[in-house]
Amino acid sequence: MGSSRPSAARLARFFRARLPIPNYVSHCLPLRLAGGALVLLFAACSRHEVQEDHVLTPVSIQADWYAEAEEGGNYQALAKGFYREAGLDVNLMNGGPGGFPFQKVASGTADFALGRSDDVILAVSHGHLPLLIVCGYMERDPMSVLVHDESPVRDFPDLAGKVMMADPTSAWIPYLKAQYHMDFGIVPLNYGLGQFIADRNFIIQGFATNEPYFLRQKGVATRTLLIANSGYKPYRVIYGNTGFIRSHPEAVRAFVAATLRGWQDLLEGDPAPAKKLVLERNHSMTGDFFDFSLQAMKENHFPEGDFSSGERLGLITRKRMQEQVDLFVTLKIIDAPLPLDQFVSFDFLPPDLAALAK
């Protein structure tokens, strides 16, 4: 089964637990010897364990799907203790079709969630939800149009007159029709691949990091048309409850920094900690599937984007956010321009990214 997430237009109509903080120093007490031997205590305890009196700030984040490689940076940060080193006790909650991240964040049930910038814009504009984007985690979205390898559809204009299974509320659908001056039919997405496998002319919405793996397992060769290559370029972002963000600015700043550290470590280091945690939390996940998704992210530069065009891991820019709002106004998806400060803040980016966010 694929992992194409429900859109904001569908979800916007719906509307912390403080965990006990363990005393991380207690297990090191036998080392507390007199005199110079005290140094053994600090040598034996890791740097995030020696803060005996430090109370970690509880932070919850709602994933937009089940545990998977596409959330790997968060799992790497969790597994390697980056969040705790930043003073945070993070609860990363599984998602899925019934995860309802917008509602959970808006109601304060979750402090943060993962999603797409275009969906956040629509949720704030249409649903007036108190949501605020604080950083990106993918410069390019893996959302794609999937076709069989032998399909005559080679590029987006070839979709003219065809029928595609997709979420009919997705904003990229009217964009493609307007951008290429064409029309095509939509069959509502059912999150299954059976019809695609049975019909070699069938076209479906999916993730370049996901459905191709399942289809390859069934002996079905596919091609993907990345929606981002059409010019429709939302970020994949972390957004939070506006009230929580304004009340806990230092915790938010620490959370963003630790998350991006996790992503960088996942991409450049050993992904085994994240992989282990993902497989523990998602029993339908396999090691091969995780590896496929991670490799697809790396090959397509989804997290860090194109360095030559100014994209960076975690970066969100005013220019690109404004372009998304302006596009929605042009397409009449929203009635009036939405001020940036109503759905995004650039105040929590690390200094090097903040300098590029103009």
C-alpha positions, 0 to 999 in steps of 0.5 A, a space after each residue: 500500500 502506498 503512502 500518499 498523504 491526505 491533503 489539507 483541504 480534506 483535513 481542515 474541516 475536522 478539529 502533552 502528556 508530561 512524561 516523568 523525567 528520569 534522573 540520568 545521574 542516578 545510575 552513575 552514583 556508585 562512581 561518586 568517590 572522594 577527592 580526585 576520583 570524582 572525575 570518573 563520574 563525569 567520564 562515565 556519564 554522557 554529556 546529556 546525562 550530567 544535568 541532574 537538576 535539569 528538567 527536559 521540556 516535553 515536546 510532541 510531534 505528530 508524523 503525517 504517516 507511519 514510521 518511515 525513512 521519509 521521517 528519518 531525520 526525526 528518528 535519527 535525532 530521537 535515537 541518537 539523543 540529539 533532542 535530549 542533548 538540546 533539553 527536550 523530551 520528544 514524543 514522536 507519534 505515528 501517523 497514518 490515514 487517521 493521524 489528523 495532524 492539522 487537527 491535533 496541532 491546532 487543538 494542542 494535542 500535538 505541539 508539532 507535525 510534519 507536512 507540506 507547506 502548501 497544505 499548511 497554507 490552505 489549512 490556515 486560509 480555509 480552516 483558520 487553524 493556528 498553525 505556523 511553519 518553523 522550518 523545512 526538512 525537504 526542499 523538494 517534495 517526493 510527490 509524483 505521478 506514477 505510470 507504467 514504464 511502457 506508458 506513452 506518458 513521458 511528461 506532464 503535457 502527455 496527461 491531457 485527456 487521461 484519467 489519474 487516481 489522485 486526491 481530488 483536493 490536491 492543489 497541484 492538480 489545478 496547477 498542472 491543468 493551468 500550467 500546461 493548458 490541459 484537462 484530465 480526469 481524476 478518480 479519488 485515491 483509495 491508497 491501493 495499488 491493485 488497479 495500477 498493477 492490473 491496468 498498464 494504462 493506469 496512472 496514479 499519484 504516489 511518492 517517488 520514495 515509496 510506491 515504486 518499491 512495492 510495485 517493483 516487488 510485484 514485478 511492475 516497472 514504473 516511471 515517476 514524474 516528480 510534481 516538483 519538476 513541473 514548477 509546483 514546489 512546496 516544501 516538506 515542513 515542520 509546523 506547530 501550534 502558534 500558541 505553543 511556538 510563541 510561548 516556548 521560543 527557546 524550546 522551538 529553536 532547540 527543536 529545529 536545530 536538533 531535528 536538522 542535526 538528525 537529518 544531516 546525520 542520517 544523510 551523511 552518517 550511519 542511518 542505522 539508529 533511525 532505521 532500527 527505531 523505524 522498524 520497531 515502530 512500523 512492523 510493516 516496514 522492512 530494512 530493504 524498504 527503508 534503504 530504498 526510500 533513503 536512497 531515493 531521497 539521496 539520489 533526488 536530493 529531496 532533503 537538501 535540494 539543489 545547492 547551486 540554486 540556493 537550496 539547503 537542508 531545513 531552509 524556507 524562504 520568504 520568496 518561495 512562500 510568497 510565490 506559493 500564496 500568489 499561485 493559490 490566489 491566481 488559481 483562485 484556490 484561496 480568495 485573498 493573499 495570506 500574509 506570511 506571518 499568519 502561517 510561517 515564521 523564519 525566527 527559529 532557523 539556525 543563523 546560517 539559514 536565517 541569512 538565506 531566508 529572504 
